[in-house]
Amino acid sequence: MREKGLAGAGGAQGRDAMALKLLFWELEKHLKSSSGASVVAIDNKIEQAMDLVKSHLMYAVREEVEVLKEQIKELIERNTQLEQENNLLKNLASPEQMAQFQAQTETGGSPNGTAQPPVPAGTTQVLPSTQSSGTSA
């Protein structure tokens, strides 16, 4: 998303950069050639340059906000998916399996630790620390 925005705005940013360089060049030229008579013109050029910098910054901030909004949306969708998966796994687990899982999480043990019994061939593992067959090894 960000790449498209940057690619599409590259021409406008290039023009703005050139305009900014031109403004500073004109400012430098005025400073070298004038003795104070064109202070108003210099002030105007400085103001234009500041406006140009401000517009560049605002554009960059807006673009970043759009990228972050998209990331937030994706994270919310992923979180919802994981919550649904978690609820499904809880519903499929036996009370014994849930108690075992709770005990492991409370003690800080890893559900994927090596102390786990291996899953027998032909069975399906529902939770990382339990088997769906309901038997405990």
C-alpha positions in Angstrom: 0.0 0.0 0.0 2.8 2.4 0.9 4.7 1.6 -2.2 1.7 2.5 -4.4 1.3 5.9 -2.6 5.0 6.7 -2.9 5.1 5.7 -6.6 2.0 7.8 -7.5 3.2 10.8 -5.6 6.8 10.7 -6.8 6.2 13.2 -9.6 4.5 15.7 -7.2 7.3 15.3 -4.6 9.9 15.8 -7.3 8.2 19.0 -8.5 7.9 20.2 -4.9 11.6 19.4 -4.2 12.6 21.4 -7.3 10.3 24.3 -6.3 11.9 24.3 -2.8 15.4 24.4 -4.3 14.3 27.2 -6.6 12.9 29.2 -3.6 16.2 28.8 -1.7 18.2 29.7 -4.7 16.2 32.8 -5.2 16.5 33.6 -1.5 20.3 33.3 -1.7 20.4 35.5 -4.8 18.3 38.2 -3.1 20.5 38.1 0.0 23.6 38.6 -2.1 22.2 41.4 -4.3 20.1 43.4 -1.9 21.0 45.6 0.9 17.7 45.4 2.8 15.3 46.8 0.3 13.8 43.4 -0.5 13.2 42.2 3.1 9.5 41.7 2.3 10.3 39.6 -0.7 12.7 37.5 1.3 10.1 37.0 4.0 7.6 35.9 1.4 10.1 33.4 0.0 10.8 32.0 3.4 7.1 31.7 4.1 6.6 29.9 0.8 9.4 27.5 1.6 7.9 26.8 5.1 4.5 26.1 3.5 6.1 23.7 1.1 7.9 21.9 3.9 4.7 21.7 5.9 2.8 20.2 3.0 5.5 17.6 2.5 5.3 16.6 6.2 1.5 16.5 6.2 1.5 14.3 3.2 4.0 11.9 4.8 1.9 11.8 8.0 -1.3 11.1 6.2 0.3 8.3 4.3 1.7 6.7 7.4 -1.7 7.0 9.1 -3.3 5.1 6.2 -0.6 2.3 6.5 -1.1 2.1 10.2 -4.9 1.9 9.9 -4.6 -1.0 7.5 -2.2 -2.8 9.8 -4.6 -2.3 12.7 -7.5 -3.7 10.6 -5.4 -6.8 9.7 -4.4 -7.3 13.4 -8.0 -7.0 14.6 -9.1 -9.6 12.0 -6.3 -11.9 13.0 -7.1 -11.5 16.7 -10.8 -12.4 16.0 -9.7 -15.5 14.0 -7.4 -16.6 16.8 -10.1 -16.1 19.5 -12.6 -18.2 17.5 -10.0 -20.9 17.1 -9.2 -20.8 20.8 -12.9 -21.1 21.7 -13.3 -24.1 19.3 -10.3 -25.8 20.8 -11.6 -25.2 24.3 -15.0 -26.7 23.4 -13.3 -29.8 21.9 -11.0 -30.4 24.9 -12.1 -32.6 27.7 -12.2 -31.2 31.3 -9.1 -33.3 32.1 -7.2 -31.8 29.1 -8.2 -28.3 30.1 -7.1 -28.8 33.7 -3.8 -30.1 32.5 -3.4 -27.2 30.2 -4.3 -24.7 32.9 -1.8 -26.3 35.3 1.0 -25.9 32.7 0.2 -22.3 32.0 0.0 -21.4 35.7 3.4 -22.9 36.4 4.9 -21.2 33.4 5.5 -24.5 31.7 5.5 -24.7 27.9 2.7 -26.7 26.4 5.2 -27.8 23.8 7.9 -28.8 26.3 9.8 -32.1 26.1 8.2 -33.5 29.2 5.1 -34.3 27.1 4.2 -37.8 26.1 4.4 -38.4 22.4 1.2 -38.5 20.4 0.4 -42.1 19.5 0.1 -42.8 15.8 -3.5 -42.4 14.5 -4.7 -39.9 17.1 -5.3 -36.2 16.7 -3.8 -33.7 19.0 -6.3 -31.0 19.9 -4.2 -28.8 22.3 -0.4 -28.7 22.3 -0.4 -30.6 25.6 -3.4 -33.0 25.2 -4.8 -35.6 22.9 -8.4 -35.6 21.7 -8.8 -39.3 22.5 -9.4 -38.4 26.1 -6.8 -40.8 27.4 -3.9 -39.7 29.5 -0.5 -41.3 29.0 
